[in-house]
Amino acid sequence: MNISFSRIVLGTVAIAAITILGAWALDAFEGLGGGGAFALIIGIVASYAVGVGLMAAVFYSSRQHDQAAHDAARGEFRRQP
């Protein structure tokens, strides 16, 4: 299954929006000024963006490493009688 970049971004934005709505429903914005609310929203969005970006990098890196290991092992088994 091939997931496109746009679907990952859309899913991340949707989860961030749900988190922001949940924070609003639980009165996390109460007592905050405009700057505090803005900082809370930017913090939520940035946290999700960094988390998803790092997990994508780990997944991509792992796939490249596994393919190289697979190719090396395959070549080693072919050399044996």
N, C-alpha and C positions, 0 to 999 in steps of 0.2 A: 504494500500500500504506500503510495507516494503522496505525502502531504505537502502542499505548496506553502511557500513563505507567507503569502497573504492570509491563508487560513490560520497559521500559527499566530500572526499578528492580531487577526480578528478575534481569535480565542483568548489571547492574552488581554486585549482591551475589554472584552466581555467580562472576564473574571475580575479585572480591576474595577469595572463599573459596578459589578455585583458587590464587591467588597466595600466600595465607597457608599453604595446605597445601604448596605448593612451597618456600616459605621454611623451613617445618618440616622437610621432607624433605632440604633442603640444610644443615641444622643452623644456621640463622640465629638460632635462639632459644638456642643453647648459650652458657652464660656469662651470660645475662641473668637478672635477678631477675624477680619478678612485675610490678613497675612497668615494667621495660624491655620485657617481652613485651607488656604492655598497650599501651605507647606505640607499639611496632612495629605491632601490629594496628590501632590507631586511625589511625596514620599511613598505612597501606595503604588502609584504607577511606576516609579523608578525601581522600586523593589521587585515588582513582578517582571519588569523589563530585564533587569540584571539577572534575576533567577532563571528566566526562560532562556536568555542569551547564553549564560554559562552552561546550562544543561544541554542546549543545542551544540555548543562547542565540544563538550565532553562526549556526547553521542557521536558526533561527526569524527572526532579524533579517535574514538574507540573503534569505529567502523574501519577507518584507514589502517589502524594498527592490526586489527584482526585479519584483514585481507592480506596484509603482508606476511603475517604469521602463518596463515593458511597456505599461501603460495610457497613459503619456505618449507613447511612440513610436507606439502604435496611433492615437492621436488626431492626431498630427502627420502621419502618412501619409494619413489620411482627408481632411485639409484640402487636400492637393495636388491639382491638376487631373488 
